[in-house]
Structures are given as structure tokens and as C-alpha cells.
Amino acid sequence: MTEFEQINKGYNSVFKPNRLSVGIVVPIEHYAMGPVPTMKDHIERVQLVEKLGFKSLWVRDVPFNVPSFGDAGQTFDPFTYLGYLAGQTNEIALGIASVALPLHHPVHVAKSAATIDQLSYGRLIMGVASGDRPDEYPAMGIDFESRGERFRESFNYIRKAQKSFPSLETTHFGNLKGHLDVLPKPIEHKIPLLMTGSSRQTLEWNVEYTDGWMSYPKDLYNQMLTIKQWRELIAKNQKFDKPFMQPLYVILEKDDNFKPEPIQLGFRIGANYLIDYLQKAEEIGVNHVALNLRFNSRDMQETLEQLAKKVLPHFHTNKEEKLIL
């Protein structure tokens, strides 16, 4: 079983069986010395990323600047920002990695997600998570220890809200009795939902309910074991295979033969060694890697162009699809 379910334009474009594609995490700028980016020239860089053939853009859901965490993300609200990016781009998939479901009422998440999906003509991919910043929960009057249960309830609510006049009961988010509807609906039959990490759920729950898995970088051997275990469960219980993706922090050196040096969740690395790493990741079953360049201090346009020229031709790209069409 190697076929992925066809869900929407973004999901279908980014995830191909036995193939790896490459995306970029926003902000597309160097901000290693503090948690808050400037967002300067952000639209020009987003449009450049699309033009160069990267498959996706990823924003994050960070309600508060928690200085101890060290990263405020793109600072803009993820749904508002993706709505804007939907009008500034044409083909590239628009991803959220990831919405901390317990911190939001699911009706707002469902409505916002379907709106982005409509405005982008089906380019939204939504990562979902239970949240990992304990300071945010008391700030919003939400119990941190119940986040696993809240995650499941919210996930189910969002799924049900994509149907007409849904009925469901929840402990934390109210009840729908079938006499109210949530609009708009997604362009296709659902919004693709990819779980981040474990989100305090079992692997079996992940396999049964989600459309894919976002997990964190590991050494290739242990990542292989993780993917193997997950896909074996999928093969036993599911009609379709499901994609696996991960982020990767990269400091791209000008020297293509610069040997990799470990950094937080990634590498300082030359293009040739990055190609080698990504090819090995593809071999073990990784379908998408979202590159985070926040520690990369070189000129950002030069870095993106080097990645597009040297690295992307080895992997599944938007340019490849346009050539096929």
C-alpha cells in the first residue's frame, strides 16, 4: 500500500508516495539573537520561495511571546496571515505547523481553516497539536493537564464541522444539536489534518484519525524505526498510506562541500551534504521536510537561490509539476 488519499490541492501536491519534497518555514529571515523577527520583506521572500519551486510555506500558531521559549514565530495570527498569503501566491501549499487546538475554540479553527482553504482554492494543510508551552494555558484560563482530552475533542469537532449541520457533544467546547451549521465548508471533503509529535495521543489514535504525521528530527536510524512502526500500523488498519514530514533547521554554507555540524534540530551544512541527508531521509520514508532558516546569517535571497539551484532539482518540486503539465 503506497497510495495517499487525495484530499485537496495543497496536500496532493506536497505529499507523493516514496518521494520527498521541500518547503520553507516563515519567517524567512535571520533572527538568531532574539525571539521576535522583523518580518521585513516577508511578501517578497514568500513570492520568491514560490517562484523558485519550493512546495510549501509553513507558519506557526504562537499566541504569546514566551521569552524562555525563544521563538515568537511569524508574530502574525496564522489564519489572518495565511488569508493574506493566499492572495499573494498562486500555487504553493499553505501550511500551519501547528495549531495548538486546546487554546482555541474548534468552531473558530474550523471556520478559519475552511475560509483559507476556499480563498486559496484548496491549498491549506493544517498541522494540529496539543501545545507545549505551559505558560500559555493559565494565561488563557485553560487547564494544562487536560490538553490531551481537549485536543481529541477539538479534533473531532473540526472534523464534524466539515459536514452539514453536525451533531456532537463535548465536555469542553459545547454541543451541536444538528440545527446549526458551520460555514464555509472546505473545497473538498475535508481539511487535511496532520498531528504534531504525539499530542498526548497513542500511535494507534494517530493512525486511525489523522491524515499524516509531523514529527521532530531524529538521527536517521531512529527516524526510520519510528516511520516503520507507524506505517506497519497503517498497513494493517487503513485504506490509504499516510505521509510523514519533519522540520529541519539549516545554516547553509556557501561551500557546497561543507561537512555537517549539528545545531538545534538541524545542521550547519553545505548543499552537497544536505542533498545526501535529504536523499537518505527520502529512503526511510520522509515525504516532506520544512526548512527553517532563522539561524542562517547569509543573505537570504542568495541562500534560497542556492537551495533552489543545487538542492531542489534532486527532489519533488513545483517546477517539476509545471513541466509535466
C-alpha positions as a printed Julia matrix, in Angstrom:
325×3 Matrix{Float64}:
   0.0    0.0     0.0
   1.71   3.2    -1.19
  -1.15   5.45   -2.32
  -2.05   8.57   -0.34
  -5.64   9.77   -0.09
  -6.49  12.64   -2.42
  -7.7   15.44   -0.13
  -7.06  18.92   -1.51
  -4.71  20.69   -3.9
  -2.08  21.53   -1.28
  -1.94  18.08    0.32
  -1.97  16.27   -3.03
   0.84  18.48   -4.35
   3.18  18.26   -1.35
   2.84  14.58   -0.49
   3.77  11.89   -3.01
   4.42   8.24   -2.08
   8.13   7.37   -1.88
   9.07  10.96   -2.73
  10.42  13.83   -0.65
   9.55  17.48   -1.24
  10.94  20.6     0.4
   9.17  23.59    1.96
  10.18  26.7     3.9
   9.18  27.89    7.37
   8.15  31.54    7.76
   9.68  33.92    8.91
  12.21  33.73    6.09
  14.85  35.76    7.88
  17.75  35.56   10.31
  16.71  36.24   13.91
  19.04  34.08   15.97
  19.73  36.78   18.58
  16.15  37.16   19.83
  12.71  35.58   19.71
  10.95  38.2    17.54
  11.57  38.59   13.78
  11.22  41.87   11.91
   9.05  40.37    9.1
  10.83  42.8     6.76
  10.41  41.98    3.04
   8.28  38.99    4.02
   5.98  39.1     0.99
   8.85  39.41   -1.47
  10.53  36.39    0.12
   7.34  34.34    0.17
   6.81  35.06   -3.52
  10.45  34.21   -4.25
  10.07  30.87   -2.47
   7.1   30.06   -4.7
   8.9   31.21   -7.85
  11.95  29.07   -7.04
   9.83  25.89   -6.85
   9.57  25.09   -3.13
   6.44  23.06   -2.42
   5.1   24.75    0.7
   5.19  27.6     3.21
   4.68  26.91    6.91
   3.55  29.39    9.57
   3.11  28.68   13.26
   0.45  29.24   15.9
   2.17  31.18   18.72
  -0.45  33.09   20.77
   2.08  34.63   23.2
   5.71  35.66   23.08
   7.17  33.39   25.77
  10.78  34.68   26.1
  12.03  31.46   27.71
  10.89  29.53   24.63
  12.98  31.75   22.38
  10.81  31.98   19.27
   7.69  34.07   18.64
   7.16  32.6    15.18
   5.96  34.96   12.46
   4.17  37.07   15.15
   1.11  37.47   12.88
  -2.03  35.46   13.57
  -1.61  32.32   11.44
  -5.08  32.33    9.87
  -5.17  36.07    9.15
  -1.68  35.84    7.69
  -2.44  32.79    5.53
  -5.54  34.56    4.23
  -3.26  37.37    3.09
  -0.69  34.97    1.64
  -3.44  33.17   -0.26
  -3.93  36.38   -2.25
  -0.19  36.96   -2.72
   0.64  33.49   -4.09
  -0.78  31.15   -6.71
   0.34  27.53   -6.4
   2.39  26.93   -3.28
   0.79  24.96   -0.43
   0.0   26.96    2.72
   0.66  25.07    5.94
   0.25  25.67    9.67
   2.7   23.83   11.9
   0.79  23.64   14.13
  -2.47  24.91   15.65
  -2.48  24.3    19.41
  -6.06  23.04   19.47
  -6.74  23.28   23.24
  -6.04  27.04   23.13
  -8.81  27.75   20.59
 -12.49  27.03   20.32
 -12.74  24.5    17.49
 -15.58  26.34   15.75
 -13.21  29.25   15.14
 -10.47  26.89   13.92
 -12.89  25.07   11.6
 -14.29  28.3    10.19
 -10.86  29.91    9.73
  -9.35  26.79    8.15
 -12.21  26.35    5.67
 -12.0   30.06    4.81
  -8.28  29.78    3.99
  -8.97  26.62    2.01
 -11.62  28.44   -0.03
  -9.55  31.6    -0.55
  -6.51  29.6    -1.67
  -8.52  27.19   -3.86
  -7.63  24.2    -1.72
  -4.01  24.88   -0.76
  -4.3   24.61    3.04
  -2.56  21.88    5.06
  -3.22  22.12    8.79
  -0.94  20.72   11.43
  -2.57  20.26   14.83
  -1.01  19.85   18.27
  -1.83  19.74   21.97
   0.58  22.6    22.69
   3.88  22.53   24.59
   4.19  25.95   26.26
   2.81  25.63   29.82
   2.76  29.42   30.4
   0.1   29.89   27.71
  -2.54  27.78   29.44
  -3.04  29.73   32.72
  -2.83  32.96   30.7
  -5.98  31.8    28.88
  -7.64  30.17   31.89
  -7.19  26.67   30.47
  -6.0   23.64   32.4
  -2.66  22.41   31.05
  -3.09  18.84   32.26
  -6.33  18.33   30.31
  -4.79  19.29   26.97
  -4.77  15.71   25.66
  -8.52  15.33   26.15
  -9.15  18.83   24.8
  -7.07  18.02   21.74
  -9.18  14.95   20.93
 -12.46  16.8    21.45
 -11.34  19.72   19.29
 -10.03  17.43   16.55
 -13.36  15.59   16.42
 -15.31  18.87   16.47
 -13.35  20.21   13.48
 -13.92  17.0    11.55
 -17.67  17.06   12.31
 -17.93  20.77   11.45
 -16.89  19.96    7.88
 -20.19  18.07    7.47
 -23.58  19.75    7.07
 -25.47  20.51   10.31
 -23.31  18.29   12.53
 -24.35  16.81   15.87
 -21.86  16.19   18.7
 -21.4   16.63   22.43
 -18.19  17.72   24.14
 -17.05  18.36   27.69
 -15.03  21.49   26.97
 -16.41  23.08   23.79
 -20.19  22.85   23.97
 -22.66  20.81   21.95
 -24.06  20.89   18.44
 -27.6   19.57   18.08
 -27.86  19.42   14.3
 -29.86  22.68   13.96
 -26.77  24.89   13.47
 -24.19  24.75   10.7
 -20.58  25.94   10.46
 -19.7   27.8     7.25
 -17.84  27.81    4.97
 -17.05  24.2     4.14
 -13.7   23.08    2.68
 -13.39  22.96   -1.1
 -13.07  19.16   -0.96
 -14.46  16.67    1.55
 -12.21  17.75    4.43
  -9.24  19.83    5.59
  -6.09  17.68    5.83
  -5.09  17.43    9.5
  -1.55  16.29   10.38
  -0.74  15.59   14.01
   2.43  17.06   15.51
   4.53  14.85   17.76
   2.34  12.67   19.93
  -0.01  15.45   21.11
  -0.58  13.2    24.15
  -2.24  10.54   21.98
  -1.31   6.96   21.18
   0.26   5.96   17.9
  -2.88   3.91   17.2
  -5.04   7.04   17.58
  -2.75   8.9    15.18
  -3.04   6.11   12.62
  -6.83   5.94   12.84
  -7.8    9.61   12.75
  -5.14  11.85   11.2
  -4.11  12.48    7.59
  -0.38  12.38    8.3
   2.28  12.91   10.91
   4.61  15.81   11.64
   7.42  14.67   13.91
  10.71  16.1    15.04
  14.14  15.44   13.53
  15.99  12.4    14.86
  19.05  10.56   13.7
  18.13   8.71   10.54
  18.17   5.27   12.1
  15.72   6.11   14.87
  13.57   8.11   12.48
  13.44   5.05   10.24
  12.23   2.9    13.16
   9.57   5.47   14.03
   8.25   5.63   10.46
   8.4    1.84   10.07
   6.32   1.25   13.2
   3.76   3.85   12.15
   3.43   2.6     8.58
   3.08  -1.01    9.69
   0.08   0.02   11.78
  -1.34   1.98    8.82
  -0.99  -1.04    6.54
  -2.99  -3.18    8.97
  -5.88  -0.81    9.53
  -6.16   1.86    6.83
  -7.25   2.06    3.21
  -4.53   4.61    2.3
  -0.95   5.18    3.34
  -0.25   8.48    5.1
   2.63  10.96    4.71
   5.36  11.69    7.24
   7.08  15.09    7.47
   9.59  16.86    9.68
  11.18  20.29   10.12
  14.92  20.87    9.78
  16.9   23.89   10.95
  19.6   24.69    8.4
  22.54  27.07    8.23
  23.54  26.74    4.59
  27.23  27.38    3.98
  28.45  28.89    0.73
  30.85  25.97    0.3
  28.76  23.13   -1.14
  31.17  20.6     0.39
  30.99  21.96    3.95
  30.64  18.92    6.21
  27.59  18.93    8.53
  27.91  20.27   12.06
  24.96  19.74   14.45
  22.84  22.72   15.54
  19.48  22.8    17.33
  17.2   20.41   15.39
  19.39  20.52   12.31
  22.76  21.27   10.77
  25.26  23.83    9.61
  25.84  22.21    6.24
  26.89  22.5     2.61
  24.47  21.87   -0.26
  26.02  18.52   -1.27
  25.74  17.09    2.23
  22.22  18.47    2.56
  21.28  16.63   -0.64
  22.77  13.45    0.81
  20.84  13.85    4.08
  17.54  14.52    2.31
  18.02  11.57   -0.03
  18.59   9.3     2.95
  15.5   10.78    4.61
  13.53  10.03    1.45
  14.76   6.43    1.5
  13.47   5.88    5.06
  10.03   7.26    4.24
  10.1   11.03    4.93
   7.75  12.72    2.44
   8.35  16.38    3.23
  10.95  18.49    5.02
  10.21  22.08    6.08
  13.48  24.04    6.23
  13.8   26.67    8.95
  16.46  29.3     8.13
  16.21  31.5    11.25
  19.86  30.8    12.22
  21.16  31.32    8.66
  23.05  34.64    8.68
  23.94  34.79    4.99
  21.95  36.88    2.51
  18.53  35.2     2.44
  17.87  35.59   -1.27
  21.28  34.14   -2.06
  20.6   31.23    0.29
  17.19  30.47   -1.22
  18.58  30.64   -4.73
  21.43  28.29   -3.8
  18.93  25.82   -2.35
  16.78  26.07   -5.47
  19.7   25.62   -7.85
  21.64  22.92   -6.02
  19.18  21.03   -3.8
  15.66  21.2    -5.21
  16.42  19.56   -8.58
  17.01  16.29   -6.68
  13.51  16.3    -5.18
   9.83  16.79   -5.98
   9.21  20.48   -6.82
   6.53  22.8    -8.16
   8.72  23.44  -11.2
   8.68  19.71  -11.93
   4.88  19.67  -11.88
   4.65  22.65  -14.22
   6.97  20.91  -16.68
   4.8   17.79  -16.57
   1.66  19.82  -17.19
